Amino acid sequence: MYKGDYKLKNKLFGIITIFISIFLILSYWGQPSNNYKNIHDIDKKLIRFHVLANSDSEEDQKLKIKVKNSVLEYIYPKLSNSRNISESRKILMENTKDIKKVAENVILKNGYDYDLKLELTHDNFPVKTYGNITLPQGNYEAFRIIIGNGKGKNWWCVMFPPLCFVDVTKGEIAYEETEKIMETYLETDDIEEDLISNDKIKFEFKIVEIIKDIFK
């Protein structure tokens, strides 16, 4: 094989690699996802909402969703005008008895007599994604409803800022809404984009270096 042919093949291979890399970059940065791991003390700025089912049986899981829906329907008008996490915490504490009644009525209406436990507590949670929001592992404040034994899979969302009331199945519309809510309730100074920006810049400079090497 001639030396010129070898160089030509190398250049063609390099060009193909560049196009693939550019495609991957565009695909990555176009994803409608927000990772809030860079917000300072994010676990101290949220209240999560968890409903734990009695078990993983189909009936208990369906009951969990019914309880969740009724509780959110009751509490939404009260939490929707909350201006900060302290206000939301106070609203939840003042309405705990009524929330329990709402949940108990759903359980009885569906033919069950499970005990209920409601608590506003702090607990360690792993990395979780809700719609386009990804929250890092941390010790979060959470309002929990434990149905019966509480051994089943739990349903969760973010109660403050009020993201529980966004239909995450609506795709881009929901993504824009959750982003707007997070920006409204969290101080913009808390949001650090340096890590993302720096990684992107480094990646783009690497591509430039590869191009230069190919055409030397």
MIBA-58543 format. One record per residue (C-alpha): x negated, y negated, z negated. Coordinates in steps of 0.02 Angstrom, whole numbers, padded with zeros to 5 digits, always signed. Example, Ala and Ser with C-alpha at 12.3 -4.5 7.8 and 13.67 -1.06 7.14 Angstrom:
2
-00615+00225-00390-00684+00053-00357
! end
This chain:
216
+00000+00000+00000-00066-00172+00046-00106-00292-00094+00013-00420-00017+00158-00296-00019+00122-00257-00202+00127-00441-00249+00288-00466-00149+00373-00323-00239+00318-00393-00406+00390-00562-00363+00555-00486-00305+00566-00385-00465+00530-00542-00565+00664-00642-00475+00793-00505-00508+00742-00502-00692+00765-00691-00702+00941-00684-00629+00990-00546-00750+00919-00647-00896+01013-00804-00843+01173-00704-00829+01149-00634-01005+01115-00808-01075+01273-00879-00997+01374-00731-01057+01307-00748-01234+01330-00936-01252+01501-00926-01173+01570-00812-01307+01710-00895-01409+01636-00846-01576+01578-00948-01724+01458-00877-01851+01468-00983-02008+01316-00904-02092+01224-01070-02075+01350-01173-02174+01274-01211-02342+01361-01112-02482+01503-01059-02367+01560-00930-02496+01595-01073-02618+01701-01171-02494+01833-01040-02454+01975-00945-02537+02008-00777-02457+02174-00684-02462+02174-00495-02479+02320-00374-02486+02269-00198-02537+02386-00056-02489+02428+00086-02608+02349+00211-02487+02304+00235-02305+02466+00325-02264+02564+00249-02119+02708+00202-02235+02596+00114-02361+02503+00020-02225+02667-00041-02150+02725-00096-02323+02563-00193-02347+02597-00293-02187+02775-00330-02240+02715-00393-02409+02582-00499-02325+02707-00576-02203+02832-00621-02339+02701-00695-02455+02625-00802-02318+02797-00861-02265+02830-00916-02444+02662-00998-02481+02626-01081-02312+02732-01239-02341+02644-01264-02508+02466-01237-02447+02479-01321-02277+02461-01495-02352+02321-01451-02471+02174-01569-02450+02038-01469-02537+01995-01303-02617+02039-01364-02794+02214-01411-02737+02238-01242-02653+02176-01152-02809+02300-01249-02917+02444-01211-02798+02406-01025-02802+02393-01020-02992+02556-01117-03014+02647-01002-02893+02576-00833-02944+02736-00779-03033+02846-00827-02885+02726-00743-02762+02737-00585-02866+02928-00591-02859+02922-00610-02670+02807-00458-02655+02910-00355-02779+03070-00390-02681+02989-00327-02521+02929-00168-02608+03099-00132-02687+03191-00171-02525+03086-00039-02437+03125+00093-02567+02964+00092-02669+02928+00056-02852+02742+00022-02845+02662-00084-02980+02588-00249-02923+02433-00339-02980+02395-00518-02927+02231-00603-02967+02126-00752-02918+01951-00686-02936+01775-00683-02866+01706-00531-02779+01566-00478-02663+01619-00454-02483+01521-00389-02333+01507-00478-02166+01682-00495-02094+01758-00565-01935+01930-00643-01926+01976-00694-01749+01827-00798-01691+01766-00833-01868+01623-00727-01936+01585-00746-02121+01422-00685-02198+01408-00571-02347+01434-00663-02510+01526-00686-02674+01691-00765-02621+01841-00826-02718+01991-00722-02670+02177-00714-02707+02217-00529-02711+02378-00431-02710+02350-00250-02760+02495-00134-02718+02507+00023-02824+02338+00111-02831+02259-00012-02711+02163+00130-02627+02214+00091-02448+02136-00022-02317+02160-00205-02355+02223-00345-02244+02128-00508-02263+02117-00685-02199+02054-00856-02255+02183-00945-02363+02081-01104-02381+02050-01180-02257+02224-01119-02204+02173-00996-02067+02297-00861-02121+02430-00954-02027+02341-00951-01858+02392-00811-01741+02220-00743-01696+02296-00638-01556+02323-00794-01450+02145-00795-01386+02069-00961-01335+02213-01064-01407+02187-00983-01578+01998-01005-01565+02018-01191-01537+02141-01205-01681+02030-01112-01805+01881-01218-01753+01980-01377-01779+02039-01320-01951+01863-01274-02007+01796-01442-01949+01938-01533-02038+01912-01452-02207+01725-01423-02209+01604-01569-02208+01517-01582-02040+01351-01611-02130+01365-01435-02196+01363-01358-02024+01186-01323-01969+01162-01283-01786+00971-01291-01790+00945-01103-01793+01059-01075-01643+00988-01222-01546+00807-01173-01581+00835-00993-01529+00917-01050-01368+00775-01171-01328+00643-01038-01363+00734-00915-01252+00748-01040-01109+00563-01087-01124+00519-00903-01115+00614-00888-00950+00517-01038-00882+00353-00957-00932+00401-00795-00844+00442-00890-00684+00274-00979-00689+00181-00814-00714+00269-00733-00568+00225-00868-00444+00044-00894-00498
! end
